[in-house]
Amino acid sequence: MIHNGGPRRPNVSRIYDHMLGGKDNYEDDRRFTEALLAVMPDAQAAARANRNFLARAVRFAVGEAGIRQLIDIGTGLPAISDPGEVARELAPGTRVVYADNDPVVLAHARALRCAGPGVCAIQGDLRDPPGILRHPDLRAQIDLRQPAAILLTAVLHFLPDEDEPYRLVNMLKAAMAPGSLLVISHATTDNLSSDAVKQIEELYAQATAPAVPRAFAEIARFFDGVELVSPGLTDVACWRADPLPGLPVRTIVVGGVGRKV
């Protein structure tokens, strides 16, 4: 979920695109990324680890849990390991809805992701869950009486506390059918100095959405009322991943999958 700020203001989707090696970004986004990496040199590795976590979570949802409906909220620009592509490689009939409030993101999604039946992109803001869940295009694809996976990856840390993010996530959980999955990844403050957090927040104050990294315990609260799938809430680089050399020295993004029972 982002606010469209035009091509001259650093845009959180384009910044993420640049960190993933994409081409849908501008010079201002690239300069922003350089400034961010000066404060947090492992931010790019964390962004890529987050994207890989998303792919593994979707493979779990579709391949192991048998989910055939995905709702990706705050989807961002198309990138490697697109959740719809990952899901439909495993189960071609999987229905996928991408939601974002940035019209540029939506234009890209509709051009590059929605080429066939069963996939659509809708204008939707995470701060308005009913607006997303009641959207006629979503209802045409998704049966909320059946299990679905709701993806909230690297989006909640753009919602300040005044937007009541826990209430918003609770609304989504309430709408989920039993057996549904909630996939969340979120930047954490646990291994950052207070000075680094302040610098990151000041940087993102210049971008199209604020940065609100949270403590591990605060992130865990988003899973209240659902059952965490093993291995629980952990570094995104480690969630159901084979041990690899060169993993980040510190955890700056955590992720997990919760099942509604």
Buried (B, 14 or more C-beta within 10 A) or exposed (E): BBBBBEEEBBBBBBBBBBBBEBEBBBEBBBEBBEBBEEBBEBBBBBBBBBBBBBBBBBBBBBBEBEBBBBBBBBBBBBBEBBBBBBBBEBEEEBBBBBBBBBEBBBEBBBEEBBEEEBBBBBBBBBBBBEBBBEBEBBEEBBEBEEBBBBBBBBBBBBBEEEBEBBEBBBBBBEBBEEBBBBBBBBBBBBBBEEEBBEBBBEBBEEBBBBBBBBEBEBBBEBBEEBEBBEEEBBBBBBBBBEEEEEEBEEBBBBBBBBBBE
